[in-house]
Amino acid sequence: MNPEARQNGSGCGVPELTSFRVRPDQAAVMLIARSSAGPITFGTVGIEGSIVAELAGGNILTESTPRARLEVPVGQFTSGNQFYDGELLRRIDARRFPAALVNLHRAIPVGKTGRYHVAGDLTFHGVTQPLEGTVQITFPTPETMVVEGRQVLDMRHFGITPPGVAMLKIYPDVRVELHLEATIEARVGA
């Protein structure tokens, strides 16, 4: 088995349609909000979902568009500060909208760097908006895919008014960082 083929889990350069299942215990999202007092970081784990892509020779083939669906449990976001956490969960109406959904529709390789420009939709706080960004994808073992990315979002685009607490002002642009690991669920020769 050549090293490139081993990297993506396929035994040869022949394309294989491969389904990956996200490992909730190895998947996290962090929200870094800017405030007048400095950054405030919220995090959550337990992301669930799947990724389907055609793999060959250590690469994700994008001729047949990779697809992904992720569900992020927003009601579990925490900063470690109960006051901030309560205000965030109230603003995003976590009881009514307990999950954010990400649906990937397109991926374009950025050279041969392992980076991909991705596009899809994000549904958050009951509002769906198009989303584009860049992710880094690696295969640390033949059975494991790791996806990492970051993107700045404006919370107002999702109908969320930036919180203001006493003298603390929170700005509407929030950096979102994603790290997830997924393992092969099934392979189907393409």
Steps between C-alpha positions, in 0.01 A plus 500: 500500500654833401519776767257729318237229473557402862445862600140502388409146591464372143735225393561645154444801282156371397225735621293373791184669624556505875263585783644635827318531833599795723625394843308722746767451768764632257307792350481853638394851403632812667345845473739787573304820554670837522391722784597832651673299776687265264415170333240264646526137390207257499540135408298188443570136417267225388467596135331227299484443128639335192731577209484325163785548253668323213862418590795395280876512537501699823259765375136591525363509147266792444358404159222322690431759766585397856205537735482555872230555758595611849283564804650725769334494846486877566322454831824358639719805426688605810769753587541397861326820613136433589401862442642505144366151428148589609498816288631314192246218532222754547608704195527199271175358643666161557182342638309576183796441263717237674721423199675675215507309171777515241441355152795490260415540130837565333873447554783626279863405569743785569797365305644181649510637853231288666292817525157531339277797433159379617151639461167405646230622736496568873171494688538672835235661722237392244667697217674338203784689333753399233842430646841487332845446640815291488571179688811288544443127458752238604498122535715412804409131461346309209163495681494856641429840346574821693333827393603838641382844403413844620268770375374836623121535513281800576239392755258763368471297175329233712258736672704523821550835669850522650477475878583800710538436869543799736818674377602202284443534126516193276574562131293322232788326319580162653786271399385138470761224521423139412698184571354159427611146447300252298551130443408290200151362517481341153679480164337449163723465191426787263 
